[in-house]
Amino acid sequence: MPSRNLLQYLVITAKGLAMGAADVVPGVSGGTIAFISGIYEELIETIHKLDLGIFRIWRKEGFGSAWKSYNLGFLLALFSGVIISILSLAKLIAWLLTNHPILIWSFFFGLVVASILYVGKQIENWNVKIVIALVLGAAFAYAITLAKPVGTPDSNWFLFLAGFIAIIAMILPGVSGSFILLLLGAYQSIIGTLTQLGDGITKMNWTIFSEALLKILIFAVGAIIGLKVFSRVLNWLFKNHKNLILAILTGFMIGALNKIWPWKEVLEYRTSHDGTKVPFLERSILPNAYSEDPQILLALVFIVIGFLSIFLLERIAVRKESN
């Protein structure tokens, strides 16, 4: 692993800040940011190498040797940036979801539409098998958006499951972890928990902080286990069946567009951990059937802004590859 000075580690932290910002927003993948910024392969290789052998090296050769052998300085710098960014943006996203839901969902909708085109364009050889994979992926995702959630997002086992599945976003560029959380119905709960964690820190309130930290730790354990289980399998699939995987992912995002359609009608509510009534089951409706101001013009503007955000990231990636 490369040796780095303080300035180089600060640059990695800055890249982590960008990854964290991407991970908060459905439709933008932290893996994509890692790929564009040139650290994707090192990140995957470092995560692959992490195992219990670190304690053996620590015991025999000392902490410094274990730190260097497992490239822990890289991970610390990167994930410090990721965590700072996520905690900083979570409160803003939570506020926007509450006060400007149509506009923020419109922005997310534009992001995902652009992500569909971005991932779909990487499919090199179209054939019947690829088309079938795309259609099945779309049908499966659409069915999930119509189904009643299997558990409440506040339950511990559901948080573990959400972390286990959402970590896929760190393995494959183009797939957003927040998007997976959104599809599972856990996105707003996770954003709320991150906001609660930040409030606990700023207000020095141990009760708020400890409750939020426990949920985040459960989610993180699920993510870590999911990362170790899925990383080798997904990388093998991506290297050996790239077109098939891309087709499934593209279809998956197409079918899941129903989940982030800006105009919704609430069919069923649930009571959150703090006693607040929040939507549990919703269905997409046309803007003219929306009970309040549909804000159609502004929604279209934010869809375009979201779309162009991914388009610009793609241009940056193409320019980087050509240099």
Beta strands, then each sheet from edge to edge (+ up, - down):
strand 1: 264-271
strand 2: 277-284
sheet 1: 1+ 2-
end
